[in-house]
Amino acid sequence: MLWERGTGSDDWFTRKKLTNGKTAMVAMWRFDDISSAMPYFYVALAIVKKRKHTYSSDIFDNRITGDGGLEGLLFAKQALIDFEERFTLRQFAIAVAGSDGRRQRAYERYLTRLGYRKERVDGQLVMVKRINRKEAQA
């Protein structure tokens, strides 16, 4: 999976053209929580009709259709797994928040299988997975 740098130094995104002609994008942007020494990466999934809409400064607007079906969700799942494996920080966390209650409940059911837990971060309930890599043994 090809990850590209976003506008921030630690912001990343990847895109895929779906078979229905829409574009799915997963973006990860870094958030340093002052109450934790561990950086968090928030996840955004957008499925849009035109690829140029993924460049919008506010990806959560009326251009997001969300109708990528199972293919879009499988792409998002693979992006989460790939980001976790490729990112080089020794300790970090990935946080996934639903834009509404229905999506949040779906994320709670599914992401627990991938090792995510429900936590309150920055005043919001999100699904979080903490990655702690041990240093390589010599």
DRENMILUM-322897 format. One record per residue: residue number from 1; chain; x, y, z of N, C-alpha, C in turn. Coordinates in Angstrom, 1 decimal, padded with zeros to 4 digits, always signed. Last residue first. Example, Ala and Ser with C-alpha at 12.3 -4.5 7.8 and 13.67 -1.06 7.14 Angstrom:
2
    k  c    n_c1    n_c2    n_c3   ca_c1   ca_c2   ca_c3    c_c1    c_c2    c_c3
    2  A  +012.8  -002.2  +007.1  +013.7  -001.1  +007.1  +012.9  +000.0  +007.9
    1  A  +013.2  -005.7  +007.8  +012.3  -004.5  +007.8  +013.2  -003.3  +007.8
***
This chain:
138
    k  c    n_c1    n_c2    n_c3   ca_c1   ca_c2   ca_c3    c_c1    c_c2    c_c3
  138  A  +020.1  -007.5  +020.0  +021.4  -007.7  +019.2  +021.9  -009.1  +019.4
  137  A  +016.7  -007.0  +019.5  +017.7  -007.6  +020.3  +018.9  -007.8  +019.4
  136  A  +015.0  -003.9  +019.0  +015.6  -005.1  +018.4  +016.7  -005.7  +019.3
  135  A  +012.6  -002.9  +021.4  +013.8  -002.6  +020.6  +014.4  -003.9  +020.1
  134  A  +009.2  -003.4  +021.1  +010.4  -003.6  +021.9  +011.6  -003.4  +020.9
  133  A  +006.5  -001.3  +020.6  +007.5  -002.2  +020.0  +008.7  -002.3  +020.9
  132  A  +003.3  -000.8  +021.1  +004.6  -000.7  +021.9  +005.5  -001.7  +021.3
  131  A  +000.4  +000.7  +020.3  +001.5  -000.1  +019.7  +002.8  +000.2  +020.5
  130  A  -002.9  +000.7  +021.1  -001.6  +001.2  +021.5  -000.6  +000.2  +020.9
  129  A  -005.9  +001.6  +019.7  -004.9  +000.5  +019.8  -003.6  +001.2  +020.0
  128  A  -009.2  +002.7  +020.4  -007.7  +003.0  +020.5  -006.9  +001.7  +020.5
  127  A  -012.1  +004.3  +019.6  -011.5  +003.0  +019.7  -010.0  +003.2  +019.5
  126  A  -013.5  +006.9  +021.8  -012.9  +006.4  +020.5  -012.4  +005.0  +020.7
  125  A  -015.2  +009.5  +023.2  -015.1  +008.0  +023.2  -014.6  +007.5  +021.8
  124  A  -013.6  +012.5  +024.1  -014.4  +011.7  +023.1  -014.2  +010.2  +023.3
  123  A  -011.7  +013.9  +025.6  -013.1  +014.1  +025.8  -014.1  +013.3  +024.9
  122  A  -009.2  +012.9  +024.8  -009.6  +014.3  +024.5  -011.1  +014.6  +024.6
  121  A  -010.5  +009.8  +024.8  -009.4  +010.5  +024.5  -009.8  +011.9  +024.1
  120  A  -011.6  +007.0  +026.4  -011.9  +008.4  +026.2  -010.6  +009.1  +026.0
  119  A  -011.9  +003.8  +024.6  -011.3  +004.7  +025.6  -011.8  +006.1  +025.4
  118  A  -012.1  +000.5  +023.7  -012.9  +001.8  +023.8  -012.2  +002.6  +024.9
  117  A  -009.5  -001.0  +021.8  -010.3  -000.9  +023.0  -011.0  +000.5  +023.0
  116  A  -008.3  -003.3  +019.3  -008.7  -002.0  +019.7  -009.6  -002.0  +021.0
  115  A  -007.7  -005.8  +018.2  -007.0  -005.3  +019.3  -007.3  -003.9  +019.8
  114  A  -009.4  -006.6  +016.2  -008.0  -006.2  +015.8  -007.2  -005.7  +016.9
  113  A  -011.8  -007.0  +017.5  -011.1  -008.2  +016.9  -009.7  -007.9  +016.5
  112  A  -012.5  -004.4  +017.9  -012.1  -005.2  +019.1  -011.4  -006.5  +018.6
  111  A  -013.6  -003.5  +015.5  -012.2  -003.2  +015.8  -011.7  -003.9  +017.0
  110  A  -016.3  -004.3  +015.5  -015.4  -004.9  +014.6  -013.9  -004.7  +015.0
  109  A  -017.8  -003.0  +017.6  -017.9  -004.4  +017.4  -016.8  -005.0  +016.6
  108  A  -016.9  -000.3  +017.3  -016.7  -001.0  +018.5  -016.8  -002.6  +018.3
  107  A  -017.8  +000.2  +014.7  -016.3  +000.2  +014.9  -016.0  -000.5  +016.2
  106  A  -020.5  +000.2  +015.2  -020.0  -000.7  +014.3  -018.5  -000.9  +014.5
  105  A  -020.7  +002.4  +017.0  -021.1  +001.0  +017.5  -020.5  +000.0  +016.5
  104  A  -019.9  +004.5  +015.2  -019.1  +004.2  +016.4  -019.4  +002.8  +017.0
  103  A  -022.1  +004.4  +013.4  -020.7  +004.1  +013.0  -019.8  +003.7  +014.1
  102  A  -024.1  +005.3  +015.1  -024.2  +004.0  +014.4  -022.9  +003.5  +013.9
  101  A  -023.3  +007.8  +016.1  -023.4  +006.7  +017.0  -023.5  +005.3  +016.3
  100  A  -020.8  +009.3  +013.8  -022.1  +009.2  +014.5  -022.2  +008.0  +015.3
   99  A  -018.2  +009.1  +013.1  -018.8  +010.4  +013.0  -020.3  +010.4  +013.5
   98  A  -016.1  +007.3  +015.3  -017.2  +007.3  +014.4  -017.8  +008.7  +014.3
   97  A  -012.6  +007.1  +015.5  -013.8  +007.7  +016.1  -014.9  +007.7  +015.0
   96  A  -009.7  +005.6  +016.4  -010.7  +005.6  +015.4  -012.0  +006.1  +016.1
   95  A  -006.2  +006.0  +016.9  -007.5  +006.2  +017.4  -008.6  +006.4  +016.3
   94  A  -003.2  +004.4  +017.7  -004.2  +004.7  +016.6  -005.5  +004.9  +017.2
   93  A  -000.2  +005.4  +019.2  -001.5  +004.8  +019.3  -002.3  +005.3  +018.1
   92  A  +003.2  +004.3  +019.8  +002.2  +005.3  +019.3  +000.9  +004.6  +019.4
   91  A  +006.6  +003.7  +020.0  +005.3  +003.7  +020.7  +004.4  +004.8  +020.1
   90  A  +008.5  +003.8  +017.9  +008.5  +002.7  +018.8  +007.2  +002.6  +019.6
   89  A  +007.8  +004.7  +014.5  +007.8  +005.0  +016.0  +007.8  +003.8  +016.8
   88  A  +007.4  +003.8  +011.9  +008.6  +003.5  +012.6  +008.7  +003.9  +014.0
   87  A  +004.8  +002.0  +010.2  +005.2  +003.2  +010.9  +006.4  +002.9  +011.8
   86  A  +004.1  -000.5  +009.2  +005.1  +000.3  +008.5  +005.6  +001.5  +009.3
   85  A  +002.1  -001.6  +010.8  +003.3  -002.4  +010.5  +004.4  -001.5  +010.0
   84  A  +000.1  +000.4  +010.8  +000.6  -000.2  +012.1  +001.9  -000.9  +011.9
   83  A  -000.5  +000.5  +008.1  +000.1  +001.7  +008.8  +000.7  +001.2  +010.1
   82  A  -001.7  -002.0  +007.7  -000.4  -001.6  +007.0  +000.3  -000.5  +007.7
   81  A  -004.0  -001.9  +009.2  -003.0  -002.9  +009.5  -001.6  -002.5  +008.9
   80  A  -005.3  +000.3  +008.0  -005.0  +000.3  +009.4  -003.9  -000.7  +009.8
   79  A  -005.6  -000.7  +005.4  -004.8  +000.5  +005.6  -004.4  +000.6  +007.1
   78  A  -007.3  -002.8  +005.8  -006.0  -003.1  +005.4  -005.1  -001.9  +005.6
   77  A  -009.6  -001.3  +006.5  -009.0  -002.3  +007.5  -007.6  -002.6  +007.1
   76  A  -010.1  +000.1  +004.2  -009.8  +000.8  +005.4  -009.1  -000.1  +006.4
   75  A  -010.7  -002.0  +002.4  -009.5  -001.1  +002.1  -009.1  -000.4  +003.4
   74  A  -013.0  -002.9  +003.6  -011.8  -003.8  +003.6  -010.6  -003.0  +003.3
   73  A  -014.7  -000.7  +003.1  -014.3  -001.1  +004.5  -013.1  -002.0  +004.5
   72  A  -014.8  -000.7  +000.3  -014.2  +000.4  +001.0  -013.8  +000.1  +002.4
   71  A  -016.1  -003.2  -000.1  -014.8  -002.9  -000.7  -014.1  -001.8  +000.0
   70  A  -018.6  -002.9  +001.0  -017.6  -003.8  +001.7  -016.2  -003.5  +001.2
   69  A  -019.4  +000.5  +000.1  -019.7  -000.9  +000.4  -018.6  -001.6  +001.1
   68  A  -019.1  +003.1  -000.3  -018.1  +002.3  -000.9  -018.3  +000.8  -000.7
   67  A  -020.6  +005.5  +000.4  -021.2  +004.3  -000.2  -020.2  +003.5  -000.9
   66  A  -019.8  +007.9  +001.4  -019.7  +006.8  +002.3  -020.3  +005.5  +001.7
   65  A  -019.7  +010.5  +000.3  -020.9  +009.7  +000.1  -020.9  +008.5  +001.0
   64  A  -018.7  +013.7  +000.7  -018.5  +012.4  +001.2  -019.7  +011.6  +001.0
   63  A  -019.6  +016.3  +000.2  -019.1  +015.5  -000.9  -018.8  +014.1  -000.5
   62  A  -020.4  +017.6  +002.6  -021.4  +016.9  +001.8  -020.9  +016.2  +000.6
   61  A  -017.5  +016.8  +004.7  -018.5  +017.7  +004.2  -019.5  +016.9  +003.3
   60  A  -014.8  +016.2  +005.8  -016.1  +015.8  +006.4  -017.2  +016.8  +005.9
   59  A  -012.6  +017.4  +004.8  -013.1  +016.2  +004.1  -014.4  +015.7  +004.7
   58  A  -011.6  +020.3  +004.2  -012.6  +019.8  +005.2  -013.2  +018.5  +004.6
   57  A  -010.0  +020.8  +002.1  -009.4  +021.1  +003.5  -010.4  +020.5  +004.6
   56  A  -009.8  +018.3  -000.4  -010.6  +019.3  +000.3  -010.0  +019.5  +001.7
   55  A  -008.8  +016.2  -001.7  -007.9  +017.3  -001.4  -008.5  +018.4  -000.7
   54  A  -010.8  +014.6  -002.4  -010.0  +014.1  -001.3  -009.0  +015.2  -000.9
   53  A  -011.9  +015.6  -004.7  -012.6  +016.0  -003.4  -011.8  +015.5  -002.2
   52  A  -010.5  +014.5  -006.7  -010.1  +015.9  -006.3  -010.8  +016.3  -005.0
   51  A  -011.8  +012.1  -007.2  -010.6  +012.1  -006.5  -010.2  +013.5  -006.0
   50  A  -015.3  +012.0  -006.6  -014.2  +012.4  -007.5  -013.0  +012.5  -006.6
   49  A  -017.0  +010.8  -004.7  -017.2  +010.5  -006.1  -016.0  +010.9  -007.0
   48  A  -015.4  +009.3  -001.8  -016.0  +010.4  -002.5  -016.1  +010.0  -004.0
   47  A  -015.0  +008.4  +001.4  -015.3  +007.8  +000.1  -016.1  +008.9  -000.7
   46  A  -012.7  +008.5  +004.0  -013.6  +009.2  +003.2  -013.8  +008.5  +001.9
   45  A  -011.7  +008.1  +007.3  -012.0  +007.4  +006.1  -013.0  +008.2  +005.3
   44  A  -009.2  +009.0  +009.5  -010.3  +009.5  +008.8  -010.5  +008.6  +007.5
   43  A  -007.7  +008.6  +012.7  -008.0  +008.0  +011.4  -009.2  +008.7  +010.8
   42  A  -005.1  +009.9  +014.6  -006.5  +009.8  +014.3  -006.7  +009.4  +012.9
   41  A  -002.5  +008.8  +016.5  -002.8  +009.1  +015.1  -004.3  +008.9  +014.9
   40  A  -000.8  +010.1  +019.3  -002.0  +009.5  +018.8  -002.0  +009.8  +017.3
   39  A  +002.2  +009.6  +021.2  +001.5  +010.3  +020.2  +000.3  +009.5  +019.7
   38  A  +002.6  +009.4  +024.7  +002.5  +008.6  +023.5  +001.7  +009.4  +022.4
   37  A  +002.4  +010.6  +027.0  +003.7  +010.8  +026.3  +003.6  +010.1  +025.0
   36  A  -000.6  +012.3  +027.8  +000.1  +011.0  +027.5  +001.4  +011.3  +026.7
   35  A  -001.7  +014.7  +028.0  -001.8  +013.9  +029.2  -001.1  +012.5  +029.0
   34  A  -001.4  +015.9  +025.6  -000.5  +016.4  +026.7  -000.6  +015.5  +027.9
   33  A  -001.2  +014.2  +022.6  -002.0  +014.4  +023.8  -001.1  +014.8  +024.9
   32  A  -000.7  +015.1  +019.4  +000.1  +014.8  +020.7  -000.8  +015.2  +021.9
   31  A  -001.7  +013.6  +016.6  -002.2  +014.4  +017.7  -001.4  +014.1  +018.9
   30  A  -001.5  +013.1  +013.1  -000.9  +013.0  +014.4  -001.5  +014.1  +015.4
   29  A  -003.7  +011.5  +010.9  -003.0  +012.7  +011.3  -002.6  +012.6  +012.8
   28  A  -004.3  +009.6  +008.2  -003.9  +009.5  +009.5  -003.2  +010.8  +009.9
   27  A  -006.9  +008.7  +005.9  -005.9  +009.7  +006.3  -005.6  +009.4  +007.8
   26  A  -007.9  +006.9  +003.2  -007.7  +006.8  +004.6  -006.6  +007.8  +005.0
   25  A  -010.3  +007.1  +000.6  -009.1  +007.6  +001.2  -009.0  +007.4  +002.7
   24  A  -011.7  +005.9  -002.4  -011.6  +005.8  -000.9  -010.3  +006.3  -000.5
   23  A  -013.6  +007.0  -005.0  -012.3  +006.9  -004.5  -012.4  +006.9  -002.9
   22  A  -015.8  +005.2  -007.4  -015.5  +006.2  -006.3  -014.1  +006.0  -005.8
   21  A  -016.2  +003.1  -009.1  -015.8  +004.4  -009.6  -015.5  +005.5  -008.6
   20  A  -016.7  +000.7  -008.0  -017.9  +001.5  -008.4  -017.5  +002.9  -008.9
   19  A  -014.2  -000.2  -007.3  -014.7  -000.7  -008.6  -016.0  +000.0  -009.0
   18  A  -012.1  +002.6  -006.2  -013.0  +001.4  -006.0  -013.6  +001.0  -007.3
   17  A  -008.9  +003.6  -005.9  -010.1  +003.7  -006.7  -010.9  +002.4  -006.6
   16  A  -007.4  +004.7  -002.9  -007.7  +003.6  -003.8  -009.0  +003.9  -004.6
   15  A  -004.8  +006.2  -000.9  -006.1  +006.3  -001.7  -006.2  +005.0  -002.5
   14  A  -003.5  +007.4  +002.2  -003.5  +006.5  +001.1  -004.8  +006.5  +000.4
   13  A  -001.5  +009.7  +004.2  -002.8  +009.2  +003.6  -002.5  +008.2  +002.5
   12  A  -000.3  +011.3  +007.2  -000.2  +010.4  +006.1  -001.5  +010.1  +005.5
   11  A  +001.6  +013.6  +009.1  +000.3  +013.2  +008.6  +000.5  +012.4  +007.3
   10  A  +003.9  +014.7  +010.2  +003.5  +013.4  +010.5  +002.1  +013.0  +010.2
    9  A  +004.0  +017.3  +009.1  +005.2  +016.4  +009.0  +004.9  +015.0  +009.3
    8  A  +001.0  +018.0  +007.1  +001.8  +018.1  +008.3  +003.0  +017.1  +008.2
    7  A  -000.1  +017.2  +004.7  +000.4  +018.6  +004.8  +001.2  +018.8  +006.1
    6  A  +001.1  +013.9  +004.2  +000.0  +014.9  +004.1  +000.7  +016.3  +004.3
    5  A  +002.8  +011.5  +002.2  +002.8  +012.5  +003.3  +001.7  +013.5  +003.1
    4  A  +001.4  +008.3  +001.4  +001.9  +009.6  +001.0  +001.9  +010.6  +002.2
    3  A  +001.7  +004.9  +000.9  +001.4  +006.0  +001.9  +002.1  +007.2  +001.4
    2  A  +000.6  +002.2  -000.8  +001.4  +003.4  -001.0  +000.9  +004.5  +000.0
    1  A  +000.9  -001.2  +000.0  +000.0  +000.0  +000.0  +000.9  +001.2  +000.0
***
